[in-house]
Amino acid sequence: MEVNNWMETAIDAVIFYGPKILLALAIWIIGSWVVKRLVKTLDKVLSKKDYDPSLSKFLLNLLKWGLTVLLILVVLGTLGVETTSFAALIAAAGLGVGLALQGSLANVAGGALIMIFKPFEVGDLIEAQGELGTVEEVQIFNTILVSPENKTIVIPNGPLSNGNIINYTKKGTLRIDLVIGVAYASDLKRTREVMLEAVQNQPGTLKEPAPTVAVSELADSSVNFVVRPWTEAKDYWGVRFACIEAIKEALDKAGIEIPYPHQVEIRKKG
């Protein structure tokens, strides 16, 4: 009698749960295939758009795990499991993790924005967050710069994406701004010609846009000229230093004085 009751219970359970288990299994198999197809499709789209590899990997993992969690909830619901509590638990856990990792998540979001909108790329010389350096690597959490002194600078992506960024490389060329003072007795036309010739003959100075040399200020002890040659961004510092040296030598050769403070020795009469 007990065996018959056990058999009847087992048969009833199979009849009741069997279709649900088969349906849940089918949903899992089909759902897993759909998730894989969606991930592959997104991967192809990101590859065509030439997104950064680290951003692509992050987005693909985010999509995969998000859809997998959703699929698990659907399968549990098909089996008759109350999923409301699971959803609430996941939401609470997500909120807790989000609050605990608020700064890190802001950096992740900032990294995604940088990789999508690309205000700079690896190899660009930028100034941001009070730092100047060449971009060595853009990571999910941080951006790595190398300063002109060869120092490694790590900037969190959150503040970096929300702050001002000066990209010195993006346009390909840069203007060098110099201020050179000469004595008031100097012939201004001749002075302009000498400095213009000095920068024009300097290797690395571009002919277009043409250099500019003009009087900018009548200062207390000098007439100040602005000297503005253009050069390739990669040659900026070398050309800048070379132009300063060339201008000094050209002015000395032309007998044009660059004023500087003089010390006058006063002797007391004995």
C-alpha positions as CSV (number, residue, x, y, z in Angstrom):
1,M,0.0,0.0,0.0
2,E,2.8,2.4,0.9
3,V,4.6,1.5,-2.3
4,N,1.5,2.3,-4.3
5,N,1.2,5.6,-2.5
6,W,4.9,6.4,-3.2
7,M,4.5,5.5,-6.8
8,E,1.4,7.6,-7.2
9,T,3.1,10.6,-5.5
10,A,6.1,10.2,-7.8
11,I,3.9,9.9,-10.9
12,D,2.0,13.0,-9.9
13,A,5.2,14.9,-9.3
14,V,6.5,13.9,-12.7
15,I,3.3,14.9,-14.3
16,F,3.2,18.2,-12.5
17,Y,6.9,19.2,-12.6
18,G,8.0,17.3,-15.8
19,P,6.6,19.9,-18.3
20,K,8.0,22.8,-16.2
21,I,11.4,21.2,-16.1
22,L,11.4,20.5,-19.8
23,L,10.2,24.0,-20.5
24,A,12.8,25.5,-18.2
25,L,15.5,23.4,-19.9
26,A,14.4,24.5,-23.3
27,I,14.3,28.1,-22.2
28,W,17.9,27.8,-20.8
29,I,19.2,26.2,-24.0
30,I,17.5,28.6,-26.3
31,G,18.3,31.6,-24.0
32,S,22.0,30.7,-23.8
33,W,22.2,30.5,-27.6
34,V,20.5,33.9,-27.9
35,V,22.9,35.4,-25.3
36,K,25.9,34.1,-27.2
37,R,24.5,35.4,-30.5
38,L,23.8,38.9,-29.0
39,V,27.3,39.0,-27.5
40,K,28.9,38.0,-30.9
41,T,26.8,40.6,-32.7
42,L,27.9,43.4,-30.3
43,D,31.5,42.2,-30.7
44,K,31.2,42.6,-34.5
45,V,29.6,46.1,-34.1
46,L,32.3,47.3,-31.7
47,S,35.0,45.9,-34.0
48,K,33.7,47.8,-37.0
49,K,33.4,51.0,-35.0
50,D,37.1,50.6,-33.9
51,Y,36.4,50.9,-30.2
52,D,39.2,50.5,-27.7
53,P,39.8,46.7,-27.0
54,S,39.5,47.2,-23.2
55,L,36.1,49.0,-23.6
56,S,34.9,46.4,-26.0
57,K,35.8,43.6,-23.5
58,F,34.1,45.5,-20.6
59,L,30.9,46.1,-22.6
60,L,30.7,42.4,-23.8
61,N,31.2,41.1,-20.3
62,L,28.6,43.5,-18.9
63,L,26.0,42.4,-21.6
64,K,26.8,38.7,-21.1
65,W,26.5,38.6,-17.3
66,G,23.4,40.9,-17.3
67,L,21.5,38.7,-19.8
68,T,22.7,35.5,-18.0
69,V,21.2,36.8,-14.7
70,L,18.0,37.7,-16.4
71,L,17.8,34.2,-18.0
72,I,18.3,32.5,-14.7
73,L,15.4,34.5,-13.2
74,V,13.2,33.5,-16.1
75,V,14.2,29.8,-15.7
76,L,13.5,29.9,-12.0
77,G,10.1,31.6,-12.6
78,T,9.2,28.8,-15.1
79,L,10.0,26.2,-12.4
80,G,7.5,27.9,-10.1
81,V,10.1,29.6,-7.9
82,E,9.1,33.0,-6.6
83,T,11.5,35.3,-8.2
84,T,10.4,38.6,-6.6
85,S,12.6,38.0,-3.6
86,F,15.5,37.1,-5.8
87,A,15.1,40.3,-7.8
88,A,14.9,42.3,-4.6
89,L,18.0,40.6,-3.2
90,I,19.9,41.3,-6.5
91,A,18.8,44.9,-6.5
92,A,19.8,45.3,-2.8
93,A,23.2,43.7,-3.5
94,G,23.7,45.9,-6.6
95,L,22.8,49.0,-4.5
96,G,25.2,48.0,-1.8
97,V,28.0,47.3,-4.2
98,G,27.3,50.5,-6.1
99,L,27.6,52.6,-2.9
100,A,30.7,50.8,-1.8
101,L,32.3,51.2,-5.2
102,Q,30.9,54.7,-6.0
103,G,34.3,56.2,-6.9
104,S,35.4,53.1,-8.8
105,L,32.2,53.0,-10.8
106,A,32.6,56.7,-11.6
107,N,36.0,55.9,-13.0
108,V,34.6,53.1,-15.0
109,A,32.0,55.4,-16.5
110,G,34.6,58.0,-17.1
111,G,36.8,55.5,-18.9
112,A,33.9,54.4,-21.1
113,L,33.2,58.0,-22.0
114,I,36.8,58.6,-22.9
115,M,37.0,55.5,-25.0
116,I,33.8,56.3,-26.8
117,F,34.3,60.0,-27.5
118,K,38.1,59.9,-27.7
119,P,39.1,63.4,-26.6
120,F,42.7,62.0,-26.9
121,E,44.4,58.8,-28.0
122,V,47.5,56.9,-27.0
123,G,50.5,59.0,-28.0
124,D,48.8,62.4,-27.7
125,L,50.4,65.1,-25.5
126,I,47.7,66.4,-23.2
127,E,47.3,68.6,-20.2
128,A,44.6,67.6,-17.7
129,Q,44.0,67.7,-13.9
130,G,47.1,69.9,-13.5
131,E,49.3,67.4,-15.2
132,L,51.1,67.5,-18.6
133,G,52.2,64.3,-20.3
134,T,52.0,61.9,-23.3
135,V,49.1,59.3,-23.1
136,E,50.7,55.9,-22.7
137,E,47.6,53.8,-21.9
138,V,43.8,54.3,-21.4
139,Q,42.5,51.8,-18.9
140,I,39.0,51.2,-17.5
141,F,39.8,52.9,-14.2
142,N,42.7,55.1,-15.0
143,T,44.6,56.9,-17.7
144,I,48.4,56.6,-17.7
145,L,50.6,59.6,-18.8
146,V,54.3,59.9,-19.1
147,S,55.6,63.4,-18.3
148,P,58.4,65.2,-20.2
149,E,60.6,64.3,-17.3
150,N,59.7,60.6,-17.9
151,K,57.6,60.4,-14.8
152,T,54.5,58.0,-14.8
153,I,51.3,59.9,-14.0
154,V,48.1,58.0,-13.1
155,I,44.9,60.0,-13.4
156,P,41.5,58.5,-12.4
157,N,39.1,58.5,-15.4
158,G,36.2,60.0,-13.4
159,P,37.7,63.4,-12.7
160,L,39.6,63.2,-16.1
161,S,36.4,62.8,-18.1
162,N,34.6,65.7,-16.2
163,G,37.5,68.2,-16.3
164,N,39.2,70.3,-18.9
165,I,41.5,68.5,-21.3
166,I,44.0,70.3,-23.5
167,N,45.2,68.1,-26.4
168,Y,48.4,69.5,-27.9
169,T,48.6,66.8,-30.6
170,K,45.2,66.4,-32.1
171,K,45.5,69.2,-34.7
172,G,49.0,68.0,-35.7
173,T,50.6,71.5,-35.5
174,L,51.3,73.9,-32.7
175,R,52.2,77.6,-32.5
176,I,55.2,78.6,-30.5
177,D,54.6,81.8,-28.5
178,L,57.8,83.8,-27.6
179,V,58.1,87.3,-26.2
180,I,61.5,89.0,-26.9
181,G,62.4,92.4,-25.6
182,V,64.8,94.8,-27.3
183,A,66.2,98.2,-26.3
184,Y,64.1,101.4,-27.1
185,A,66.9,102.6,-29.3
186,S,66.6,99.6,-31.6
187,D,65.3,100.0,-35.2
188,L,62.0,98.2,-35.0
189,K,61.7,97.4,-38.7
190,R,65.3,96.0,-38.7
191,T,64.7,94.1,-35.5
192,R,61.5,92.5,-36.9
193,E,63.4,91.4,-40.1
194,V,66.2,89.9,-38.1
195,M,64.0,87.8,-35.8
196,L,61.7,86.8,-38.7
197,E,64.7,85.6,-40.7
198,A,66.1,83.7,-37.7
199,V,62.9,81.6,-37.1
200,Q,62.2,81.1,-40.8
201,N,65.6,79.6,-41.4
202,Q,65.2,77.3,-38.4
203,P,64.7,73.6,-39.3
204,G,61.3,72.4,-38.1
205,T,59.6,75.8,-38.6
206,L,56.6,75.6,-40.9
207,K,56.2,77.9,-43.9
208,E,52.4,77.6,-43.6
209,P,51.1,79.0,-41.4
210,A,53.7,81.7,-41.8
211,P,55.6,82.9,-38.6
212,T,54.4,86.2,-37.1
213,V,56.7,88.8,-35.6
214,A,55.1,92.0,-34.3
215,V,55.5,94.6,-31.6
216,S,53.2,93.7,-28.7
217,E,54.1,96.0,-25.8
218,L,56.0,99.1,-24.9
219,A,57.3,97.9,-21.5
220,D,59.2,99.9,-18.8
221,S,62.6,99.1,-20.1
222,S,62.1,97.3,-23.5
223,V,60.0,97.1,-26.6
224,N,58.5,93.6,-26.6
225,F,58.0,91.6,-29.7
226,V,55.8,88.5,-30.0
227,V,57.5,85.8,-32.1
228,R,55.1,83.1,-33.2
229,P,56.4,80.4,-35.5
230,W,54.5,77.2,-36.2
231,T,55.8,73.6,-36.1
232,E,54.7,70.0,-36.0
233,A,53.4,69.0,-32.5
234,K,56.1,66.3,-32.2
235,D,58.9,68.8,-32.8
236,Y,57.5,71.5,-30.5
237,W,60.1,71.6,-27.7
238,G,63.1,71.2,-30.0
239,V,62.0,73.9,-32.3
240,R,61.1,76.2,-29.5
241,F,64.5,76.0,-27.8
242,A,66.3,76.3,-31.2
243,C,64.3,79.4,-32.1
244,I,65.2,81.1,-28.8
245,E,68.9,80.4,-29.4
246,A,68.8,81.5,-33.1
247,I,67.0,84.8,-32.2
248,K,69.6,85.6,-29.5
249,E,72.5,84.9,-31.9
250,A,70.9,86.9,-34.8
251,L,70.2,89.9,-32.5
252,D,73.8,89.9,-31.2
253,K,75.2,89.7,-34.8
254,A,73.0,92.6,-35.9
255,G,74.1,94.7,-32.9
256,I,70.5,94.9,-31.4
257,E,70.6,95.0,-27.6
258,I,68.4,92.9,-25.4
259,P,68.1,95.0,-22.2
260,Y,68.8,93.4,-18.8
261,P,69.3,94.9,-15.3
262,H,72.7,96.5,-14.7
263,Q,74.3,96.8,-11.3
264,V,76.0,100.2,-10.7
265,E,78.7,100.2,-8.1
266,I,78.7,103.4,-6.0
267,R,81.9,104.2,-4.2
268,K,82.0,106.5,-1.2
269,K,84.5,109.3,-1.2
270,G,87.1,108.7,1.4
